[in-house]
Amino acid sequence: MLKQTTNKEYQKVKTSLDDSCGCSSSQSPSGGIDASSPSIACCIVDEDIVSDVIAGAINPLDVVPKGSNLTDFIKQLLLKDFVPTYVDPTFALTNSSAYLKVIGEIIDFNLIFTTYRGRIVGATIDGVWNPTAFQADLIGAAIAYSYYYPDNNLIGTGLNTTQAVVDYEMIQGLNTFKAVQNYAQGPQPVDSKGNPVGTPEPAGTSPIVTSNIEGVYPIFATTQDISFETEQPLVSMLTGNNVEIPFVAETGSDKQFFEMPDPWTNVRPITKIEYFNVVTNQFDPVNKLGDFDPFPLPPKTIWGYPVDYTRYTNNSLKRGILKIRLIF
């Protein structure tokens, strides 16, 4: 607790203030020094004072500026100046299509631009600085979004965060769509005393963000009927591996087979085929690639385009249902 100033101590302080400040001080009704007295209010620092110690909120090299009165000094001593921190904005582009589509397919889908505008973190709430409170977004509102095809031709621009893409024809590999956002200047950050800190985040343009759809050719195999091939679930031709094919049982002279698109195996050939062991409930590590004879097929028509395929046919003894795994 603060010790109340006695009359004798008050007189010493009063005399000191009168002498140093040229003012008259007054005594509070309780007998102590009145903080609003003329001596307290008018006592002025007549030169810049550079601190070489830590005192309250004052740090070494902080300056008590010339012209400060006692009230100013007490505020500088007791009221620490807190400044906000910043969280950078982020930008992302997604799409409403499945990731894998057949090459040559004509598709419609939406591009969706998502913005996190960053944060100015730290704010005075009910007179108290909260270092985790939201102060404001770091960047300003969007001015426009621009969307581009994989060949960099413009799809559209405007204030919509969603852009429709219509009648797009898939090509092999990654179909990479792009977008950017132009945004306005952000708000002025302030410190715990309400004073400006730094400068607002300037108006600008986001980095280019991308969203991919991969164009692939399907695998075919005897997974529903031993006498003809069935299209399999699409697999990435760039990264797909450990592709499982569940054959139906062989009957008569019909043999199990699968068909691979040459544009895939020309770049990423099959290096191993494993058989699933129903006893151990796992794939055996023995390479059974030699159990299949490759045979080039006449081109298949995939979405109006001829595509070369190779059929791999079982050359071993007649067998029942079997799951195999292709490794590239």
Secondary structure, DSSP 8 states (H G I E B T S, - for coil): ------HHHHHHHHHHHHHHHS----B-TTSSB-TTSHHHHH-B--S-EE--S-BTTB-TT-EE-TT-BHHHHHHHHH------EEE--EEEEEESS-SEEETT-EEEEEEEEEEE--EEEEEEETTEEEEEEEEE-SS--EEEEEEE-TTS-EEEEES-SEEEEEEEE--SEEEEEEEEEEE------B-TTS-B-S-----EE---EEEEEEEE---EEEEEETTEEEE-----TTT--SEEEEE----TT---EEEEEHHHHTTS---EEEEEETTTTEE--S--GGGEEEEE---EEETTEEE-EEEEEE-SS----EEEEEE-
